[in-house]
Amino acid sequence: MRRSPESGARTAEPALEPLLVELARAGRGGGHVPDADASAVIPARFRRTVPLALPELVEQQVVRHFTHLAQLNYSVDTGFYPLGSCTMKYNPKVNDRAAALAGFADLHPLQPEADTQGALRLIWELERLLAGITGMAEISLQPAAGAHAEFTSLLMFKAFHAGRGEGARRRRIIVPNSAHGTNSSSAALCGYVVTTVPSDPRGNVDLAALRAALGDDVAGMMLTNPNTLGLFEEHLEAVMAAVHGCGGLMYGDGANMNALLGIARPGDLGFDVLHLNLHKTFSTPHGAGGPGAGPVCATPALAPYLPVPRVIRSEEGRFRLDSQRPQSVGRVRAGHGNFGVLVRAYTYIRQLGEEGLRATGEDAVLAANYLLSRLRPTFDVAFDRPCMHELVLTLAAQKSAGASALDVAKALIDEGFHPPTVYFPLSVPEAMMIEPTETEPKETLDAFADALLRIAALVRTDPAAVRAAPLSAPLARLDEVRAARNPALTWERASS
Ligand SMILES: Cc1ncc(COP(=O)(O)O)c(C=O)c1O
């Protein structure tokens, strides 16, 4: 439903909610800031000569505007959100309460160490908790996202090889086609040449292709495990041995750590550097570009290259920042990273404890396999073997019958669900990637499976109806490419 704007302002597209500037009326708002006080303290040369052209509104208009916008949103707090590769689990509100504590929320990143002992301690303890979970020796919490952590880790690879006089020679990074897309982008951005290796018929790295791709010019390999097909790499030892055998380093994309929590530790599996996505596994909402954190975890051999400053604890239990690490790749993020995300992860891990974390991993894998067992009789599975935390269907048969993966995803909106990821991973035709996470009860999983099976039946009898979906959404099919490439971010006043 379109709420009709009261003014004739010009917007490029029909809006679902008028802009604040469209709702504004001259003389209605403002006037609450005691201008005289401000003028007294702000030197004349810094004061505006023309009033700022802010929209004039009363408080409830602003509150209603943002409430309407929030109501248009679908979120993990609204319903099931099985967006594969994003781990859209429900995030307990206690995490937000902890992050909002004044002692954390009001800190300034440049406050002296003496004032910030609690925050530094939290960073230090979180690093140790994550070291225990991953089996890695040292961790930096600085990077702000998974891709940022990948880039940071590859800088560490470069510094490591340069330190051995092999920097100029080791120019290639191996990336399997089942890796997350950011892996090859990060490698390319870091100046490496990317060699892609295919998957074998079970969705593992094709060992023969990997061995053929290796050489003494390889800096390392980036392995997403579980990979983006939702599968655990079955030849991990052989992959490690082959890469290490040619002097390369093994990078673990641990953003899918949700599947392994309390069950397997990447450090024990042989990775040299690993990253985590706190905003997937450790309970900060992920998606829509919100703040994240991508800790980089390293073995003792790679730890000297981690970003600085590092948080150090003295024997007396005081915490301080240490930048005296000559081999470090330097600072990659201002302040202490996205500190609020770190507080949320700390709260989540402390609240669950060891047993709770293991149950999280087990339940995530169980939920995905339960959905797999319900959907397998009707849908083709990309690689038909037990999955980890997510499953990948291929809807090529449905496409031949008249409705593509995109159509089926849109039909799920009319069933009341957020659609899963589609057309990723790229190696699977008409891919649909479903990640239920551990936080949903069986009834939700069943309702979702029932909805997908109903849509599959409709594809067989009336594919045009599926192609017409969604009918219940405020807007039907959007031009997603245009929305991403040419977003309308400015407002122009209508000429009178
Ligand atoms: C496996 C994997 N690796 C890397 C990333 C990139 O993380 P970010 O989006 O925080 O850059 C993601 C994001 O979902 C991911 O799922």
The ligand as a MOL file (V3000), in Angstrom:
LIG
                    3D

  0  0  0     0  0            999 V3000
M  V30 BEGIN CTAB
M  V30 COUNTS 16 16 0 0 0
M  V30 BEGIN ATOM
M  V30 1 C 31.9540 -18.4020 3.9360 0
M  V30 2 C 32.0330 -16.9010 3.9310 0
M  V30 3 N 33.2200 -16.3080 3.7640 0
M  V30 4 C 33.3380 -14.9570 3.7440 0
M  V30 5 C 32.2370 -14.1580 3.8970 0
M  V30 6 C 32.4220 -12.6570 3.8100 0
M  V30 7 O 32.0890 -12.0290 4.9970 0
M  V30 8 P 31.6420 -10.4940 5.0210 0
M  V30 9 O 30.3170 -10.4170 4.3510 0
M  V30 10 O 31.5980 -10.1520 6.4710 0
M  V30 11 O 32.7030 -9.7150 4.2980 0
M  V30 12 C 30.9790 -14.7310 4.0900 0
M  V30 13 C 29.7710 -13.8980 4.2510 0
M  V30 14 O 28.7040 -14.3620 4.4750 0
M  V30 15 C 30.8720 -16.1330 4.1050 0
M  V30 16 O 29.6920 -16.7350 4.2640 0
M  V30 END ATOM
M  V30 BEGIN BOND
M  V30 1 1 1 2
M  V30 2 1 2 3
M  V30 3 2 2 15
M  V30 4 2 3 4
M  V30 5 1 4 5
M  V30 6 1 5 6
M  V30 7 2 5 12
M  V30 8 1 6 7
M  V30 9 1 7 8
M  V30 10 2 8 9
M  V30 11 1 8 10
M  V30 12 1 8 11
M  V30 13 1 12 13
M  V30 14 1 12 15
M  V30 15 2 13 14
M  V30 16 1 15 16
M  V30 END BOND
M  V30 END CTAB
M  END
